[in-house]
Amino acid sequence: MKDGYEIGHTELTDLPVIFQLFDESIIYQEKRGYPVWRNYDKSVIVRDIESRRQYKIVNAGVVQIVFSVSYNDPEIWRERETGDSVYLHRIVVNPQAKGQKLFGLIVDWALNHINQKGLRNLRMDTWARNPALIDYYRKFGFEAVENYTTPDVDALPIHNRNLSLTLLEYRRGFE
């Protein structure tokens, strides 16, 4: 891991910082004309924290990135859901950390996590209408699997409904 960076669980006391990062990320994406989360469901973030599925990368006491994981995603991955994957969700970068390629720390952590849990796949999704972000994830070993528009179902958080997504799967070393 990069010197000085630590990955650990977020805590409820981190909520003000987490919500600030989400709000700043939305503003950043809007200014560049990219799709953004609308009315993101804060209760989902609280549940992620309480279930120990949200993590933070911290450097010098400052939260650089937050991200969540899940171990199934049937609403989005449907028949591709095999029960042997880690899914990365709600990745939000502190604007001060942009350009530092800290996503690589998440990938390294996730691959280690997969090995510890005896799983096979690392998956994620992002907006289909953000080719720059898709290309960024490709540089870290992800490949597009398909484009998919999410349904409007209660099983998905409100901010994940009716979205045109690109589903991505990590390919290096898993073939």
N, C-alpha and C positions, 0 to 999 in steps of 0.2 A: 504494500500500500504506500502511496505517496507519503513522504515525511509529514508528520503533524496532522494527518487526517485520520479520523476515527469514525467507525460506523457503529451505531447502536440504536436501540429502540427509542422512539419518541415517547414523551410523557404528556399527560394532560396539561402540565404546566407550560408545554411548548405551544399550546394552541394559538395564542396571540401571534407568535412568530410564523407559525404554519399558515394561518389565515392571511397574514400580511404577504407571505410569499405567493400564495395563490392569487391574491388580488393584484400584486405586482406583475405576475406572470400573464394574467389576463390583459392588463394594460399593455405590456410589452408585445404580446401577440396581436392585439387589436391595431396597434400603431403600424405594424408591418403587414396588415391585411390578411393575417392567417386566422383560421377558425379558433374559437376560444370556448371554454366551458361557460355555459350560461346557467346562472342560478345553481352553482355547484352545491351539492348537499353536504352541509357541514356535519350532519349527524353520521354520515358515512366515514368521514375522517375520524370522528370521535370513536366510532366502532373499531376502525382499524387500529387506533392507539390502544383501546381497551383490550383488544384481542391479540395485541403484540404483533401485528402485521404491518405496522408502519415503522420505517427506519429513517434515520437522519445521518448525514455525513457532516461532521463538525470539524472545523479547523480554527485554532486559536479562539475557541469559545463561541464561534459564529456558525450558525447552521448554514451550510452551503447548498444542500439538496435534501429534499424529503421524497420518499417513495414508499409505495405499499406493495405487498405481495399477496398473492392468493394461490391456492393449490387446485383450483378448478374454476372454469369459466364457461359453463355450458351455454349461457345465453348468447355469447359472442362466438365461441369456437364450435358450438353445436356438435356435429358428428365427429369433429376432429378432437373433441375433448376425450382424453384417454386416461385421465387420472394419474399421469406420471410427469406432470409439468409444474414449473413455477412460472407464474404470470406476474409481470411487472406492471404496476398501475400508478396513476397519479404522481408522475415524476415532475417535481417542481424545483427549479434551480433559482437560487438567490441571484438577482441581477449582477451582483458584484463578482460572482463566480462564472459568469458566462464567458465562453471562449477557453476555459481551462480544461475542457474535455474530461470533466469529472465523471461523466457517464461511464467511462471505462472502469472506475472504481466500483460502480454498481454491478457491471457485468462480471468483474472478477469475483465480487462478493457472492453474486447469484450463482455462478458456476460452482463455487465452493459449497454453497448452500445445497445445491442440487446433489452434489456428490455425497454430502453428509446425510441427506434424506433418502438417498438411493433412487432418485428420480432421473428422468432422461432428457427432458426438454426445457428450454427457456423461451418463453413467448411474451409477446406484448402487442399492443395495438396503438395506432396513432391516427390522426386525421388524414384521410385519403387526399384531401386538398392542401396538404403541406409537403410538397415534394422535397423541399430543403431539409425538413426534419427526417423524412424517410431516408434520404441520402445520408444524413448524419448517422442514423442507426445502422445503415449498411456498412459504414466504415468500421463499425465495431463487431461485424460478423453476422448481422441479421439479414435475412432475405424475406421479401414479400411473399406471402402465401396466397393471399386473395384480398380483394376488396369486398366489404360487406357493410350493409346498412343495418344498424341495430333496430330491434323492434321497440315499440312503446309498451313495455311490460313492467309490472311492479317489481320484478326480480332485479331490474337494473336501477341504479341511482338515476334520479331525474336528469342529471347532467350527462348521462350516457345513453339516453334514449334518442332514437331517430338520427343517429350520427352515421355519416359515411366514413368508414374506417378502412385502414390497411392493416391486415393482420401480419405480424412479423414473427419469424422464428429464428433463433440463433442456430447457425449451421456449422461453424468451425468445431471440429472434434466430435460432433454428434452424428456423423453420417455412417 
